[in-house]
Amino acid sequence: MMKMDNKIFAFFKSKSKIITTWSAVFLFFFLSFWSNWKMSFLHALFITICLWFTSDIESKYIVKLLQRGYHTLFYLINFLVILSMSVLTTYLESLMLIIMSKHLSMTPPDLEGVQAFFIPTTIRVVLFTATVAISVISVIQNTEKESQRIKNELKSEKLDMELRLLKSQMTPHFLFNALNNIYSLVYTKDDNAPQSVLKLSDMLRYVMVDCQVDMISLEKEIKYIDAFIDFQKMSMENKSNVIFEKKIDNNDFKIPPMILQPLVENSFKHSRLVSDPNGFVHFYLIQEKNDLVFIARNSIKGMSLSIADPNKKPQSGIGLENVKKRLGLYYGDNYSFEAVQEDNKYVVTIKIGDKFNEKDV
């Protein structure tokens, strides 16, 4: 019942503009000749119906010739429609005058007044030409609006599909790397192996359940990153070389889920923390008002990361490439992504929101 009511409401809403327009046309002709209200009413009704009929035929059928490229045929048919309607309405109104003079017993003075109702054929041509022109313009504008609406819907659907695909890529990518870490702990008979399985379970719950939304609170993403860092520390000796500093104004600040984690994961992967005692990973998060900056720094040893070079493809660039694509889909031009290699360190910086003032961190 509710759906039926909505359809009826939508129908009348869509037709309200048309009804209002033609009511105004009728009222104009009705008030233009007020000497005899009966004749004014019939005259206004007759002209309005003729103009509406012309507009309807034009909108539904004739304009399609123009849309399909039959320009000559379009102009020819419109010329014939305008001419024939102008002549036809003149004839019919003349006939109406004769009928009314007989059946309403109008005297010659009355007929002279009635003759004032009749519009010259030249003016009729102008009226029907204007009606045709307005109808054509209206149809073209509505067609363009509908075309744009469809394009926007298709674009939106495409973006949604891309986002779902990118999010689905993160789960196996994350799981693959996490299982590798657990395997290393088990292989070396590390006492942290059982605890690592429990932490992985908690992280998977976040990835599989909490992340099934478009946006998530910064607080939840940070808790996940903290858990991920703790998970990585289990297999490290130099835990003090891992730093995560935060400056947050609003924990409810919304960001896409799993948008920062790939940077953290990438830093651990390339820092060689396990094998290099001088290796390090440093993370800095700044959130102020509607802006967010996240910086990931990690040591590099005896290698050159190619992610910063667009002409090279890294061995495992799914994570960072995924982040860049998702940032573009979510924020358009309102973000920046920068990856720079400096001597013995690699720095990735994400900025979201208005232009963020550079800060020394």
C-alpha positions as CSV (number, residue, x, y, z in Angstrom):
1,M,0.0,0.0,0.0
2,M,2.8,2.4,0.9
3,K,4.6,1.6,-2.4
4,M,1.4,2.4,-4.3
5,D,1.0,5.7,-2.5
6,N,4.6,6.6,-3.3
7,K,4.0,5.8,-7.0
8,I,0.9,8.0,-7.1
9,F,2.7,10.8,-5.4
10,A,5.7,10.5,-7.7
11,F,3.3,10.5,-10.7
12,F,1.5,13.7,-9.7
13,K,4.8,15.3,-8.7
14,S,6.2,14.6,-12.2
15,K,3.1,15.9,-13.9
16,S,2.6,19.0,-11.7
17,K,4.9,21.2,-13.8
18,I,3.0,20.2,-17.0
19,I,-0.4,20.8,-15.4
20,T,0.7,24.2,-14.0
21,T,2.1,25.3,-17.4
22,W,-1.0,24.5,-19.4
23,S,-3.3,25.9,-16.7
24,A,-1.4,29.2,-17.1
25,V,-1.8,29.1,-20.9
26,F,-5.5,28.5,-20.5
27,L,-5.9,31.3,-17.9
28,F,-4.0,33.7,-20.2
29,F,-6.3,33.2,-23.2
30,F,-9.4,33.2,-20.9
31,L,-8.6,36.5,-19.3
32,S,-7.4,38.1,-22.6
33,F,-11.0,38.3,-23.9
34,W,-13.4,38.9,-21.0
35,S,-16.2,40.6,-23.0
36,N,-18.1,37.3,-23.1
37,W,-17.1,34.7,-20.5
38,K,-18.7,31.8,-22.3
39,M,-16.8,32.6,-25.5
40,S,-13.7,33.3,-23.4
41,F,-13.9,29.9,-21.8
42,L,-14.5,28.0,-25.1
43,H,-11.9,30.0,-26.9
44,A,-9.3,29.5,-24.2
45,L,-10.1,25.8,-23.9
46,F,-9.9,25.3,-27.7
47,I,-6.6,27.0,-28.2
48,T,-5.0,25.4,-25.1
49,I,-6.1,21.9,-26.3
50,C,-4.7,22.6,-29.8
51,L,-1.4,23.9,-28.4
52,W,-1.1,20.9,-26.0
53,F,-1.9,18.5,-28.8
54,T,0.8,20.0,-30.9
55,S,3.3,19.9,-28.0
56,D,2.5,16.3,-27.2
57,I,2.9,15.1,-30.8
58,E,6.2,17.0,-31.0
59,S,7.6,15.7,-27.8
60,K,6.6,12.0,-28.3
61,Y,7.2,11.5,-32.0
62,I,8.5,14.3,-34.2
63,V,11.5,15.3,-32.0
64,K,12.8,11.7,-32.4
65,L,13.6,12.5,-36.0
66,L,16.0,15.2,-34.8
67,Q,17.5,12.9,-32.3
68,R,18.1,10.2,-34.9
69,G,19.7,12.7,-37.3
70,Y,16.9,13.2,-39.8
71,H,17.2,16.9,-39.7
72,T,15.6,17.8,-43.1
73,L,12.6,15.5,-42.5
74,F,12.3,17.0,-39.0
75,Y,12.1,20.6,-40.2
76,L,9.7,19.7,-43.1
77,I,7.2,17.9,-40.9
78,N,7.3,20.7,-38.3
79,F,6.6,23.2,-41.1
80,L,3.6,21.2,-42.2
81,V,2.4,20.8,-38.6
82,I,2.6,24.5,-37.8
83,L,1.0,25.5,-41.1
84,S,-1.8,22.9,-40.9
85,M,-2.6,23.6,-37.2
86,S,-2.7,27.4,-37.9
87,V,-5.1,27.0,-40.8
88,L,-7.2,24.2,-39.1
89,T,-7.7,26.2,-35.9
90,T,-8.8,29.3,-37.9
91,Y,-11.3,27.2,-39.8
92,L,-12.6,25.4,-36.7
93,E,-13.0,28.7,-34.8
94,S,-14.9,30.2,-37.8
95,L,-17.1,27.1,-37.7
96,M,-17.6,27.5,-34.0
97,L,-18.6,31.2,-34.5
98,I,-21.3,30.2,-37.0
99,I,-22.7,27.5,-34.7
100,M,-22.8,29.8,-31.8
101,S,-24.5,32.5,-33.7
102,K,-27.3,30.1,-34.7
103,H,-27.8,28.2,-31.4
104,L,-27.1,31.1,-29.0
105,S,-29.2,33.6,-31.0
106,M,-26.4,36.2,-31.1
107,T,-27.2,39.6,-32.6
108,P,-24.8,41.3,-35.1
109,P,-23.4,43.5,-32.3
110,D,-22.7,40.4,-30.3
111,L,-21.0,38.8,-33.2
112,E,-18.8,41.8,-33.7
113,G,-17.6,41.4,-30.1
114,V,-17.1,37.7,-30.6
115,Q,-14.9,38.3,-33.7
116,A,-12.4,39.9,-31.4
117,F,-11.7,36.5,-30.1
118,F,-10.2,35.2,-33.3
119,I,-6.5,35.4,-33.6
120,P,-5.0,36.2,-37.0
121,T,-3.4,33.3,-38.8
122,T,0.0,34.9,-38.7
123,I,-0.2,35.1,-34.9
124,R,-1.3,31.5,-34.8
125,V,1.8,30.5,-36.8
126,V,3.9,32.3,-34.2
127,L,2.1,30.5,-31.3
128,F,2.5,27.1,-32.8
129,T,6.1,27.8,-33.8
130,A,6.9,28.8,-30.2
131,T,5.1,25.7,-28.9
132,V,7.1,23.4,-31.1
133,A,10.4,25.2,-30.2
134,I,9.7,25.0,-26.5
135,S,8.7,21.4,-26.7
136,V,11.9,20.5,-28.6
137,I,14.1,22.4,-26.2
138,S,12.3,20.8,-23.2
139,V,12.8,17.2,-24.6
140,I,16.5,17.8,-25.4
141,Q,17.1,19.2,-21.9
142,N,15.2,16.3,-20.3
143,T,17.1,13.8,-22.5
144,E,20.4,15.3,-21.5
145,K,19.4,15.3,-17.8
146,E,18.4,11.6,-18.0
147,S,21.5,10.8,-19.9
148,Q,23.6,12.5,-17.2
149,R,21.7,10.7,-14.4
150,I,22.3,7.3,-16.0
151,K,26.0,8.2,-16.4
152,N,26.2,9.2,-12.8
153,E,24.5,6.0,-11.7
154,L,26.8,3.9,-13.8
155,K,29.8,5.8,-12.5
156,S,28.6,5.3,-8.9
157,E,28.0,1.6,-9.5
158,K,31.5,1.3,-11.1
159,L,33.1,3.0,-8.1
160,D,31.2,0.8,-5.7
161,M,32.3,-2.3,-7.6
162,E,35.9,-1.1,-7.7
163,L,35.9,-0.3,-3.9
164,R,34.4,-3.8,-3.1
165,L,37.1,-5.4,-5.3
166,L,39.9,-3.4,-3.7
167,K,38.6,-4.2,-0.2
168,S,38.3,-7.9,-1.1
169,Q,41.9,-7.9,-2.3
170,M,43.1,-6.7,1.2
171,T,41.8,-9.7,3.1
172,P,43.9,-12.4,1.3
173,H,46.9,-10.1,1.1
174,F,46.8,-9.4,4.8
175,L,46.1,-13.1,5.7
176,F,49.0,-14.3,3.5
177,N,51.5,-12.0,5.2
178,A,50.1,-12.8,8.7
179,L,50.3,-16.5,8.2
180,N,53.9,-16.1,7.0
181,N,54.7,-14.4,10.3
182,I,53.0,-17.2,12.4
183,Y,54.8,-19.8,10.3
184,S,58.2,-18.2,11.2
185,L,57.3,-18.2,14.9
186,V,56.2,-21.8,14.8
187,Y,59.2,-22.9,12.8
188,T,61.6,-21.3,15.3
189,K,59.5,-22.7,18.2
190,D,58.9,-19.2,19.5
191,D,56.8,-19.1,22.8
192,N,54.8,-16.3,21.2
193,A,53.3,-18.5,18.5
194,P,50.1,-19.4,20.4
195,Q,49.6,-15.7,21.4
196,S,50.1,-14.7,17.8
197,V,47.3,-17.0,16.7
198,L,44.9,-15.3,19.1
199,K,46.0,-11.8,17.9
200,L,45.5,-12.9,14.4
201,S,42.0,-14.0,15.3
202,D,41.2,-10.6,16.7
203,M,42.6,-8.8,13.7
204,L,40.6,-11.1,11.3
205,R,37.5,-10.2,13.2
206,Y,38.2,-6.6,12.4
207,V,39.0,-7.3,8.8
208,M,36.1,-9.6,8.1
209,V,33.4,-8.0,10.2
210,D,34.1,-4.4,11.2
211,C,35.5,-3.5,7.8
212,Q,32.3,-4.3,5.9
213,V,31.3,-0.7,5.8
214,D,32.4,2.2,3.6
215,M,33.8,4.4,6.5
216,I,35.0,3.5,10.0
217,S,36.1,5.6,13.0
218,L,39.7,6.5,13.3
219,E,39.7,5.0,16.8
220,K,38.9,1.5,15.5
221,E,41.5,1.8,12.7
222,I,44.1,2.8,15.3
223,K,43.3,-0.1,17.6
224,Y,43.7,-2.4,14.7
225,I,47.1,-0.9,13.8
226,D,48.2,-1.1,17.4
227,A,47.2,-4.8,17.4
228,F,49.1,-5.3,14.1
229,I,52.2,-3.7,15.5
230,D,52.1,-5.9,18.6
231,F,51.7,-8.9,16.3
232,Q,54.8,-7.9,14.4
233,K,56.8,-7.3,17.5
234,M,56.5,-10.9,18.7
235,S,59.2,-12.0,16.3
236,M,61.6,-9.1,17.0
237,E,64.5,-8.5,19.3
238,N,64.8,-4.7,18.8
239,K,61.2,-3.8,19.7
240,S,62.3,-0.3,20.8
241,N,62.9,0.6,17.2
242,V,59.2,0.5,16.5
243,I,57.4,3.8,17.2
244,F,53.8,4.9,16.7
245,E,53.1,8.5,17.7
246,K,49.6,9.9,17.6
247,K,48.1,13.4,17.9
248,I,44.3,13.1,17.5
249,D,41.6,15.7,18.1
250,N,38.6,13.5,17.1
251,N,38.6,9.8,17.5
252,D,35.3,9.6,15.6
253,F,36.9,11.0,12.5
254,K,35.8,8.8,9.6
255,I,38.2,7.1,7.2
256,P,37.9,4.1,4.8
257,P,38.7,0.9,6.7
258,M,42.2,-0.7,6.2
259,I,43.4,2.5,4.5
260,L,46.4,3.0,6.8
261,Q,47.3,-0.6,7.6
262,P,48.9,-1.4,4.3
263,L,51.5,1.4,4.9
264,V,52.3,-0.1,8.3
265,E,52.5,-3.6,6.8
266,N,54.7,-2.4,4.0
267,S,57.1,-0.6,6.4
268,F,57.6,-3.8,8.5
269,K,58.1,-5.9,5.4
270,H,60.9,-3.7,3.9
271,S,62.6,-2.5,7.1
272,R,64.5,-5.8,7.7
273,L,63.8,-5.4,11.4
274,V,64.3,-9.0,12.2
275,S,67.6,-9.4,10.5
276,D,69.0,-5.9,10.9
277,P,69.6,-4.6,14.5
278,N,69.6,-1.0,13.1
279,G,66.3,-1.4,11.3
280,F,63.4,0.8,12.3
281,V,59.8,1.7,11.6
282,H,58.3,5.0,12.7
283,F,54.7,5.9,12.3
284,Y,53.1,9.4,12.9
285,L,49.5,10.2,12.9
286,I,48.1,13.7,13.1
287,Q,44.4,14.5,13.0
288,E,43.0,18.0,13.3
289,K,39.5,19.2,12.4
290,N,38.7,17.7,9.0
291,D,42.3,16.8,8.1
292,L,44.5,13.8,8.6
293,V,48.2,13.1,8.0
294,F,49.8,9.7,8.3
295,I,53.5,9.2,7.8
296,A,55.3,5.8,7.6
297,R,59.1,5.7,7.8
298,N,61.1,2.6,7.6
299,S,64.8,1.7,7.2
300,I,66.0,0.1,4.0
301,K,69.2,-1.9,3.6
302,G,70.8,-3.0,0.4
303,M,67.7,-2.5,-1.7
304,S,65.9,0.1,-3.7
305,L,62.1,0.1,-3.4
306,S,60.5,0.8,-6.7
307,I,57.1,1.8,-5.4
308,A,58.0,5.5,-5.6
309,D,59.1,5.0,-9.2
310,P,56.0,4.9,-11.5
311,N,58.1,3.3,-14.2
312,K,58.9,0.3,-12.1
313,K,56.6,-2.3,-10.7
314,P,57.4,-3.6,-7.2
315,Q,57.5,-7.3,-6.4
316,S,54.6,-7.0,-4.0
317,G,52.9,-3.6,-4.5
318,I,49.3,-4.7,-4.0
319,G,49.0,-3.0,-0.6
320,L,50.2,0.5,-1.6
321,E,48.7,0.5,-5.0
322,N,45.4,-0.6,-3.4
323,V,45.7,2.4,-1.0
324,K,46.3,4.9,-3.7
325,K,43.3,3.6,-5.8
326,R,41.0,3.6,-2.8
327,L,42.0,7.1,-1.8
328,G,41.3,8.3,-5.3
329,L,37.9,6.7,-5.3
330,Y,36.9,8.0,-1.9
331,Y,38.4,11.5,-1.9
332,G,38.8,12.4,-5.6
333,D,41.4,15.3,-5.6
334,N,41.1,16.0,-1.9
335,Y,44.1,13.9,-0.8
336,S,47.8,13.4,-1.5
337,F,50.0,10.3,-1.6
338,E,53.7,10.7,-1.6
339,A,56.4,8.0,-1.5
340,V,60.1,9.1,-1.2
341,Q,63.3,7.1,-0.8
342,E,66.0,9.0,1.2
343,D,69.4,7.4,1.7
344,N,68.7,4.6,4.2
345,K,65.0,5.2,4.7
346,Y,61.7,5.1,2.9
347,V,58.9,7.5,3.7
348,V,55.3,7.3,2.6
349,T,52.9,10.2,3.5
350,I,49.2,10.3,3.2
351,K,47.2,13.6,3.6
352,I,43.4,13.6,3.6
353,G,41.2,16.7,3.7
354,D,42.0,20.4,3.2
355,K,45.6,21.5,2.7
356,F,47.4,20.4,5.8
357,N,50.1,22.7,7.2
358,E,53.5,21.0,7.1
359,K,54.7,20.0,10.5
360,D,58.0,18.6,11.8
361,V,57.3,15.2,13.1
